[in-house]
C-alpha cells in the first residue's frame, strides 16, 4: 500500500507470503492473523481488515480463496508486519 500511495488495498494470503518470502505452511497463520484484524477492531496494529470476500480462482485449479480489504488506521503503532 505504501508503494502505491493508496489508503486501502485488496490482498490475498498468497500475496503476503510472496511479499515476505514465507513458506506455504504459514498460510493458515497469515489467514488467522488477517481474520483477527477483521474481527478485533481495537487491535494495536497500524492496519485493519475492513472486508473479507470469497472469490473463485480457476488457475492453477478451480477453487475459492479469500481476499482481504486492508486499510491503514489513523494512528500508527509500530510492531505490525503488514
C-alpha positions in Angstrom: 0.0 0.0 0.0 2.8 2.4 0.8 4.4 2.0 -2.6 1.1 2.7 -4.4 0.1 5.6 -2.1 -3.4 4.2 -1.6 -5.2 4.2 1.8 -6.6 0.7 1.2 -5.8 -2.4 -0.9 -7.2 -5.9 -1.6 -4.7 -8.6 -0.7 -4.6 -12.4 -0.6 -2.7 -14.7 1.7 -0.6 -15.7 -1.3 0.4 -12.1 -1.9 1.5 -11.7 1.7 3.5 -14.9 1.6 5.2 -13.8 -1.7 6.0 -10.3 -0.4 7.7 -11.6 2.8 9.1 -14.8 1.2 7.3 -17.1 3.5 6.7 -20.9 3.1 3.4 -22.4 2.1 3.0 -23.8 5.7 2.5 -20.2 7.0 -0.8 -19.6 5.0 -3.2 -20.7 7.9 -1.3 -18.4 10.3 -1.5 -15.4 7.9 -5.2 -16.0 7.3 -5.9 -16.3 11.0 -4.0 -13.0 11.6 -6.0 -11.2 8.9 -9.2 -12.6 10.3 -8.2 -11.3 13.8 -7.6 -7.9 12.3 -11.1 -8.0 10.8 -12.9 -9.1 14.0 -10.9 -7.2 16.6 -11.4 -3.5 16.0 -9.2 -2.5 19.0 -6.1 -4.2 17.7 -2.9 -2.2 18.1 -1.7 -2.8 14.5 -1.5 0.2 12.1 -3.7 -1.7 9.6 -7.2 -3.2 9.8 -9.1 -5.5 7.6 -12.3 -3.8 6.6 -13.8 -6.6 4.5 -13.3 -10.2 3.6 -14.6 -11.6 0.3 -14.6 -15.1 -1.2 -13.6 -15.2 -4.9 -13.3 -18.0 -7.4 -10.0 -18.7 -9.0 -9.5 -21.0 -11.9 -5.7 -21.2 -12.2 -3.9 -23.5 -11.4 -7.1 -25.3 -10.3 -10.6 -24.2 -9.7 -11.1 -23.2 -6.0 -12.4 -20.5 -3.8 -10.0 -18.2 -2.0 -10.5 -15.2 0.3 -9.2 -11.7 -0.3 -8.9 -9.0 2.4 -9.5 -5.3 2.1 -6.7 -3.8 4.2 -6.8 -0.2 5.3 -4.4 2.0 7.2 -5.5 3.2 10.6 -5.3 6.8 11.5 -2.9 6.3 14.4 0.3 4.4 13.7 1.5 1.8 16.2 4.8 0.0 15.4 5.1 -3.7 15.5 2.7 -4.9 12.8 4.4 -6.6 9.8 1.9 -5.7 7.0 
